[in-house]
């Protein structure tokens, strides 16, 4: 009987923990609302990890975000990040051409990997901007 009670109690606690994190699904939100939700999610993780310093820092970040966040600012930040990423891609493409010309296979592989990472980052940023702009 005691084992069943402990198992049921453990299951109930697991479900409560899962539900508190699941309740913070931010994927359907946009803009500042998503940003707030993601910070709140990090706060929950920090609480579960028993990390009060991180909780305090995240609570300050949340208060600052609530006071200063605007969707227009987020769009501008995303556009700036996209421009920077495009610049990085152009630089890595030039570096890749140079490495290919020199026959340095180690550097070729290095720049191919960097290009792949930057292109993935670019896609994610463009998707986020698209969602924020309501194009999805």
N, C-alpha and C positions, 0 to 999 in steps of 0.2 A: 504494500500500500504506500509506504514511504517513497519507494523508488518511482512509482507512478506519479505521485504528487510532485516530486522533484522534476521529473521529466516534463510534466504538464506546465509547471512553473517556468522551467527553462524555455520551453516552446513559446509560452506567452511572452516572455521577455524578448526572445528573438524576433517574434512578430512585431512587437512594439518598436524595437530598434529598426527593423526593416521598414515599417510603416512611417516612422519619423523621417528616415532618409528618402524613402520613396515619395513621401508627400512633398519633397522639395525637388521635384522634377522640373527643371528649368527650360527644357528643350522647346516647349511650346510658347515660351515668353519671348519678347523682343525688347531690344534697346535697354534702357535703364532698368526696366522691370526684371529683365534677364540678369543684368549685372547684380542687382540687389539679391535676387534669388541665389545666384552662384556664391555670393559672399555668405549668405545665410546658410547655405549648404556646407561651406567650409567651416563655419562656426559650429555646426552640428558635429562634423567630423572631429574638430578640435576638442569639443566637449566629450565625445566618445573616447578620444585618446587621452583624456584627462590632462589637457594642456592649457591651463588657465592663462598663461602669458599669450599664447596664440589667440585664445578666445578674446582677450582684452584688445589685442591689436586688430583683430578682425572686426570687433564691435566698433572701434574707432574708424576703421576703413569704411564700414557700412554707414556710419553717421555722416562721414565726409561725402560718400557717394550720394547719399540721399539729399544732402544739402547742395551739391554741385553738379550732379549728373543731368545732362540733357541729351536727347537723341541726336540733335544737330552736332554736338561735340563728339559723340560717339562715331557718327558718320565721318566727321572730319578726321578723327584719329585713324579710322579704318582706311580712309583714302590715303592718308600719309603713310601708313604701314604698307599699303599696296604699292605705292610709289617706291618706297625704300626696297621692298622685296623685288620689284621689277628691276631696280638698279643693281641689286645684288645678283640677280639672274644674268643680267648683261655682263657684269664683271666676271662671273664664273664661266660664262660661255667664251669670253675672250681668253681666260686662263686655260680653259679646256683646249681651245684651238692651239694655243702656244705649247701646251704639254703634248698634244698630238704631233705637232710639227717637230718637237725635239725628240719624240719617240720614248718619252718617259712614261712607261705604263703605270707606274705607281701614282704619278700625279694625274694621269688621265682618269684612273679609277676614282681618285680622291675628288676631282672636280665633277665627275659624273654623279657621284653620291651627293655632293653639295647641291648640284643642280636639281636633282630629284627631290631633295628635301625642301629646297626653296620653291620649287614648282608646286609641291604639295601645300606648303604654307600659303602660297598665293591663291590656290584654289579655295582653301578654307577661309581666307580673308574675304575673297570675292563672294563666297556663299554667305558669309555673315553680313556683308554689306547689302547683298541682295535681299536677305531676310529682313534686315532693318529697314530697308527702303520699301518693303511690302511687295517686292516683285515675286515672291514665292507663295 
